[in-house]
């Protein structure tokens, strides 16, 4: 059983590599999250711009 836990015994260089990889994955995940949130927030704002109504009736009597 003790030999199974030896996989967690890492040298200082190996610990640095694991830490750099984990921080890189975390940064990528946060960046992807922010892009997804901001992209979906911008889309509805541009879709809510007022458009001219096609049902407006203009009178021709000159009044």
N, CA, C and O atoms as a Tinker XYZ file with bonds, in Angstrom:
   252  protein
     1  N      0.822000   -1.191000    0.000000    73     2
     2  CA     0.000000    0.000000    0.000000    64     1     3
     3  C      0.872000    1.264000    0.000000    63     2     4     5
     4  O      0.527000    2.279000   -0.606000    81     3
     5  N      2.009000    1.170000    0.696000    73     3     6
     6  CA     2.895000    2.315000    0.772000    64     5     7
     7  C      3.500000    2.641000   -0.585000    63     6     8     9
     8  O      3.794000    3.803000   -0.865000    81     7
     9  N      3.690000    1.640000   -1.424000    73     7    10
    10  CA     4.279000    1.887000   -2.740000    64     9    11
    11  C      3.325000    2.644000   -3.653000    63    10    12    13
    12  O      3.769000    3.303000   -4.594000    81    11
    13  N      2.020000    2.563000   -3.392000    73    11    14
    14  CA     1.060000    3.302000   -4.203000    64    13    15
    15  C      1.159000    4.812000   -3.968000    63    14    16    17
    16  O      0.915000    5.598000   -4.883000    81    15
    17  N      1.509000    5.210000   -2.768000    73    15    18
    18  CA     1.591000    6.634000   -2.444000    64    17    19
    19  C      2.922000    7.258000   -2.834000    63    18    20    21
    20  O      3.093000    8.468000   -2.683000    81    19
    21  N      3.857000    6.478000   -3.324000    73    19    22
    22  CA     5.151000    7.031000   -3.743000    64    21    23
    23  C      5.012000    7.890000   -4.988000    63    22    24    25
    24  O      5.919000    8.655000   -5.314000    81    23
    25  N      3.892000    7.777000   -5.687000    73    23    26
    26  CA     3.668000    8.599000   -6.870000    64    25    27
    27  C      3.563000   10.069000   -6.483000    63    26    28    29
    28  O      3.821000   10.942000   -7.312000    81    27
    29  N      3.187000   10.360000   -5.227000    73    27    30
    30  CA     3.037000   11.733000   -4.770000    64    29    31
    31  C      4.342000   12.328000   -4.246000    63    30    32    33
    32  O      4.377000   13.505000   -3.888000    81    31
    33  N      5.391000   11.556000   -4.194000    73    31    34
    34  CA     6.685000   12.051000   -3.745000    64    33    35
    35  C      7.417000   12.628000   -4.953000    63    34    36    37
    36  O      8.017000   11.896000   -5.740000    81    35
    37  N      7.357000   13.953000   -5.087000    73    35    38
    38  CA     7.951000   14.623000   -6.238000    64    37    39
    39  C      9.142000   15.457000   -5.808000    63    38    40    41
    40  O      9.183000   15.979000   -4.695000    81    39
    41  N     10.112000   15.575000   -6.709000    73    39    42
    42  CA    11.251000   16.444000   -6.427000    64    41    43
    43  C     10.804000   17.902000   -6.581000    63    42    44    45
    44  O      9.694000   18.167000   -7.042000    81    43
    45  N     11.654000   18.829000   -6.201000    73    43    46
    46  CA    11.318000   20.254000   -6.266000    64    45    47
    47  C     11.047000   20.684000   -7.713000    63    46    48    49
    48  O     10.120000   21.457000   -7.960000    81    47
    49  N     11.831000   20.201000   -8.654000    73    47    50
    50  CA    11.620000   20.547000  -10.063000    64    49    51
    51  C     10.292000   19.985000  -10.573000    63    50    52    53
    52  O      9.578000   20.659000  -11.316000    81    51
    53  N      9.970000   18.786000  -10.187000    73    51    54
    54  CA     8.694000   18.192000  -10.611000    64    53    55
    55  C      7.515000   18.946000  -10.004000    63    54    56    57
    56  O      6.484000   19.121000  -10.654000    81    55
    57  N      7.665000   19.391000   -8.763000    73    55    58
    58  CA     6.606000   20.176000   -8.128000    64    57    59
    59  C      6.388000   21.500000   -8.855000    63    58    60    61
    60  O      5.252000   21.946000   -9.016000    81    59
    61  N      7.489000   22.128000   -9.295000    73    59    62
    62  CA     7.363000   23.377000  -10.052000    64    61    63
    63  C      6.639000   23.153000  -11.366000    63    62    64    65
    64  O      5.791000   23.958000  -11.749000    81    63
    65  N      6.954000   22.094000  -12.049000    73    63    66
    66  CA     6.307000   21.791000  -13.330000    64    65    67
    67  C      4.813000   21.565000  -13.126000    63    66    68    69
    68  O      3.997000   22.090000  -13.884000    81    67
    69  N      4.454000   20.800000  -12.122000    73    67    70
    70  CA     3.043000   20.544000  -11.837000    64    69    71
    71  C      2.332000   21.847000  -11.483000    63    70    72    73
    72  O      1.208000   22.080000  -11.929000    81    71
    73  N      2.972000   22.691000  -10.692000    73    71    74
    74  CA     2.377000   23.966000  -10.307000    64    73    75
    75  C      2.174000   24.875000  -11.518000    63    74    76    77
    76  O      1.123000   25.503000  -11.643000    81    75
    77  N      3.149000   24.954000  -12.400000    73    75    78
    78  CA     3.030000   25.781000  -13.603000    64    77    79
    79  C      1.910000   25.266000  -14.494000    63    78    80    81
    80  O      1.136000   26.057000  -15.033000    81    79
    81  N      1.815000   23.959000  -14.654000    73    79    82
    82  CA     0.754000   23.381000  -15.482000    64    81    83
    83  C     -0.613000   23.678000  -14.881000    63    82    84    85
    84  O     -1.540000   24.047000  -15.603000    81    83
    85  N     -0.748000   23.522000  -13.576000    73    83    86
    86  CA    -2.033000   23.791000  -12.918000    64    85    87
    87  C     -2.419000   25.269000  -13.044000    63    86    88    89
    88  O     -3.580000   25.572000  -13.318000    81    87
    89  N     -1.484000   26.182000  -12.852000    73    87    90
    90  CA    -1.782000   27.603000  -12.989000    64    89    91
    91  C     -2.140000   27.974000  -14.423000    63    90    92    93
    92  O     -2.991000   28.833000  -14.652000    81    91
    93  N     -1.490000   27.325000  -15.389000    73    91    94
    94  CA    -1.816000   27.561000  -16.799000    64    93    95
    95  C     -3.240000   27.104000  -17.104000    63    94    96    97
    96  O     -3.995000   27.828000  -17.753000    81    95
    97  N     -3.612000   25.918000  -16.644000    73    95    98
    98  CA    -4.980000   25.426000  -16.854000    64    97    99
    99  C     -6.001000   26.335000  -16.173000    63    98   100   101
   100  O     -7.071000   26.593000  -16.724000    81    99
   101  N     -5.675000   26.814000  -14.989000    73    99   102
   102  CA    -6.584000   27.705000  -14.271000    64   101   103
   103  C     -6.764000   29.026000  -15.018000    63   102   104   105
   104  O     -7.879000   29.536000  -15.121000    81   103
   105  N     -5.669000   29.578000  -15.538000    73   103   106
   106  CA    -5.748000   30.829000  -16.295000    64   105   107
   107  C     -6.563000   30.642000  -17.576000    63   106   108   109
   108  O     -7.354000   31.517000  -17.930000    81   107
   109  N     -6.387000   29.532000  -18.267000    73   107   110
   110  CA    -7.152000   29.255000  -19.486000    64   109   111
   111  C     -8.630000   29.108000  -19.159000    63   110   112   113
   112  O     -9.480000   29.618000  -19.889000    81   111
   113  N     -8.941000   28.421000  -18.078000    73   111   114
   114  CA   -10.347000   28.233000  -17.692000    64   113   115
   115  C    -10.999000   29.563000  -17.332000    63   114   116   117
   116  O    -12.137000   29.811000  -17.729000    81   115
   117  N    -10.301000   30.427000  -16.587000    73   115   118
   118  CA   -10.860000   31.727000  -16.231000    64   117   119
   119  C    -11.039000   32.621000  -17.458000    63   118   120   121
   120  O    -12.033000   33.338000  -17.568000    81   119
   121  N    -10.087000   32.575000  -18.366000    73   119   122
   122  CA   -10.187000   33.363000  -19.595000    64   121   123
   123  C    -11.366000   32.896000  -20.436000    63   122   124   125
   124  O    -12.122000   33.720000  -20.949000    81   123
   125  N    -11.530000   31.602000  -20.581000    73   123   126
   126  CA   -12.659000   31.065000  -21.350000    64   125   127
   127  C    -13.987000   31.434000  -20.698000    63   126   128   129
   128  O    -14.955000   31.747000  -21.392000    81   127
   129  N    -14.037000   31.399000  -19.379000    73   127   130
   130  CA   -15.259000   31.772000  -18.663000    64   129   131
   131  C    -15.597000   33.246000  -18.893000    63   130   132   133
   132  O    -16.743000   33.585000  -19.192000    81   131
   133  N    -14.601000   34.116000  -18.754000    73   131   134
   134  CA   -14.831000   35.550000  -18.950000    64   133   135
   135  C    -15.270000   35.851000  -20.381000    63   134   136   137
   136  O    -16.176000   36.657000  -20.591000    81   135
   137  N    -14.646000   35.222000  -21.352000    73   135   138
   138  CA   -15.035000   35.449000  -22.739000    64   137   139
   139  C    -16.462000   34.983000  -22.991000    63   138   140   141
   140  O    -17.210000   35.646000  -23.709000    81   139
   141  N    -16.846000   33.860000  -22.414000    73   139   142
   142  CA   -18.193000   33.342000  -22.609000    64   141   143
   143  C    -19.224000   34.248000  -21.952000    63   142   144   145
   144  O    -20.283000   34.503000  -22.526000    81   143
   145  N    -18.924000   34.732000  -20.762000    73   143   146
   146  CA   -19.855000   35.604000  -20.050000    64   145   147
   147  C    -20.009000   36.936000  -20.779000    63   146   148   149
   148  O    -21.131000   37.405000  -20.970000    81   147
   149  N    -18.907000   37.548000  -21.187000    73   147   150
   150  CA   -18.987000   38.846000  -21.838000    64   149   151
   151  C    -19.571000   38.731000  -23.244000    63   150   152   153
   152  O    -20.253000   39.649000  -23.700000    81   151
   153  N    -19.323000   37.651000  -23.920000    73   151   154
   154  CA   -19.872000   37.465000  -25.267000    64   153   155
   155  C    -21.385000   37.332000  -25.209000    63   154   156   157
   156  O    -22.081000   37.900000  -26.051000    81   155
   157  N    -21.905000   36.603000  -24.245000    73   155   158
   158  CA   -23.348000   36.434000  -24.141000    64   157   159
   159  C    -24.012000   37.701000  -23.616000    63   158   160   161
   160  O    -25.188000   37.931000  -23.898000    81   159
   161  N    -23.293000   38.530000  -22.860000    73   159   162
   162  CA   -23.868000   39.771000  -22.345000    64   161   163
   163  C    -23.954000   40.832000  -23.439000    63   162   164   165
   164  O    -24.871000   41.654000  -23.416000    81   163
   165  N    -23.043000   40.836000  -24.376000    73   163   166
   166  CA   -23.047000   41.823000  -25.454000    64   165   167
   167  C    -24.132000   41.500000  -26.480000    63   166   168   169
   168  O    -24.755000   42.410000  -27.028000    81   167
   169  N    -24.358000   40.240000  -26.739000    73   167   170
   170  CA   -25.300000   39.839000  -27.772000    64   169   171
   171  C    -26.720000   40.348000  -27.525000    63   170   172   173
   172  O    -27.294000   40.925000  -28.449000    81   171
   173  N    -27.328000   40.180000  -26.355000    73   171   174
   174  CA   -28.685000   40.686000  -26.149000    64   173   175
   175  C    -28.762000   42.208000  -26.174000    63   174   176   177
   176  O    -29.795000   42.753000  -26.562000    81   175
   177  N    -27.715000   42.906000  -25.777000    73   175   178
   178  CA   -27.754000   44.361000  -25.754000    64   177   179
   179  C    -27.890000   44.912000  -27.175000    63   178   180   181
   180  O    -28.611000   45.888000  -27.384000    81   179
   181  N    -27.224000   44.319000  -28.137000    73   179   182
   182  CA   -27.330000   44.799000  -29.516000    64   181   183
   183  C    -28.658000   44.379000  -30.136000    63   182   184   185
   184  O    -29.126000   45.020000  -31.078000    81   183
   185  N    -29.267000   43.323000  -29.627000    73   183   186
   186  CA   -30.540000   42.863000  -30.173000    64   185   187
   187  C    -31.710000   43.690000  -29.660000    63   186   188   189
   188  O    -32.800000   43.610000  -30.227000    81   187
   189  N    -31.522000   44.490000  -28.598000    73   187   190
   190  CA   -32.617000   45.261000  -28.037000    64   189   191
   191  C    -32.665000   46.690000  -28.551000    63   190   192   193
   192  O    -33.401000   47.508000  -27.998000    81   191
   193  N    -31.913000   47.016000  -29.581000    73   191   194
   194  CA   -31.964000   48.360000  -30.133000    64   193   195
   195  C    -33.319000   48.581000  -30.797000    63   194   196   197
   196  O    -33.837000   47.687000  -31.466000    81   195
   197  N    -33.894000   49.770000  -30.615000    73   195   198
   198  CA   -35.218000   50.020000  -31.203000    64   197   199
   199  C    -35.160000   50.050000  -32.727000    63   198   200   201
   200  O    -34.222000   50.580000  -33.323000    81   199
   201  N    -36.176000   49.473000  -33.330000    73   199   202
   202  CA   -36.284000   49.448000  -34.785000    64   201   203
   203  C    -37.541000   50.230000  -35.168000    63   202   204   205
   204  O    -38.512000   50.242000  -34.410000    81   203
   205  N    -37.537000   50.869000  -36.308000    73   203   206
   206  CA   -38.736000   51.603000  -36.722000    64   205   207
   207  C    -39.902000   50.649000  -36.959000    63   206   208   209
   208  O    -39.741000   49.555000  -37.501000    81   207
   209  N    -41.055000   51.090000  -36.546000    73   207   210
   210  CA   -42.243000   50.256000  -36.668000    64   209   211
   211  C    -42.775000   50.289000  -38.091000    63   210   212   213
   212  O    -42.781000   51.339000  -38.733000    81   211
   213  N    -43.215000   49.157000  -38.577000    73   211   214
   214  CA   -43.760000   49.070000  -39.931000    64   213   215
   215  C    -45.265000   49.363000  -39.934000    63   214   216   217
   216  O    -45.875000   49.387000  -41.002000    81   215
   217  N    -45.871000   49.585000  -38.773000    73   215   218
   218  CA   -47.312000   49.795000  -38.719000    64   217   219
   219  C    -47.696000   51.263000  -38.605000    63   218   220   221
   220  O    -48.863000   51.574000  -38.369000    81   219
   221  N    -46.743000   52.167000  -38.768000    73   219   222
   222  CA   -47.029000   53.592000  -38.672000    64   221   223
   223  C    -47.829000   54.021000  -39.914000    63   222   224   225
   224  O    -47.432000   53.736000  -41.044000    81   223
   225  N    -48.969000   54.715000  -39.687000    73   223   226
   226  CA   -49.823000   55.163000  -40.797000    64   225   227
   227  C    -49.679000   56.676000  -40.932000    63   226   228   229
   228  O    -49.834000   57.409000  -39.955000    81   227
   229  N    -49.386000   57.133000  -42.127000    73   227   230
   230  CA   -49.263000   58.560000  -42.354000    64   229   231
   231  C    -50.491000   59.064000  -43.095000    63   230   232   233
   232  O    -50.964000   58.432000  -44.040000    81   231
   233  N    -50.998000   60.199000  -42.658000    73   231   234
   234  CA   -52.163000   60.776000  -43.329000    64   233   235
   235  C    -51.737000   61.672000  -44.467000    63   234   236   237
   236  O    -50.659000   62.265000  -44.411000    81   235
   237  N    -52.544000   61.787000  -45.485000    73   235   238
   238  CA   -52.195000   62.552000  -46.660000    64   237   239
   239  C    -53.064000   63.815000  -46.770000    63   238   240   241
   240  O    -52.960000   64.525000  -47.770000    81   239
   241  N    -53.923000   64.121000  -45.772000    73   239   242
   242  CA   -54.812000   65.296000  -45.927000    64   241   243
   243  C    -54.052000   66.620000  -45.862000    63   242   244   245
   244  O    -54.634000   67.656000  -46.186000    81   243
   245  N    -52.828000   66.636000  -45.473000    73   243   246
   246  CA   -52.098000   67.878000  -45.400000    64   245   247
   247  C    -52.254000   68.581000  -44.062000    63   246   248   249
   248  O    -51.812000   69.723000  -43.938000    81   247
   249  N    -52.834000   67.987000  -43.094000    73   247   250
   250  CA   -53.015000   68.598000  -41.785000    64   249   251
   251  C    -51.862000   68.296000  -40.889000    63   250   252
   252  O    -51.843000   68.733000  -39.738000    81   251
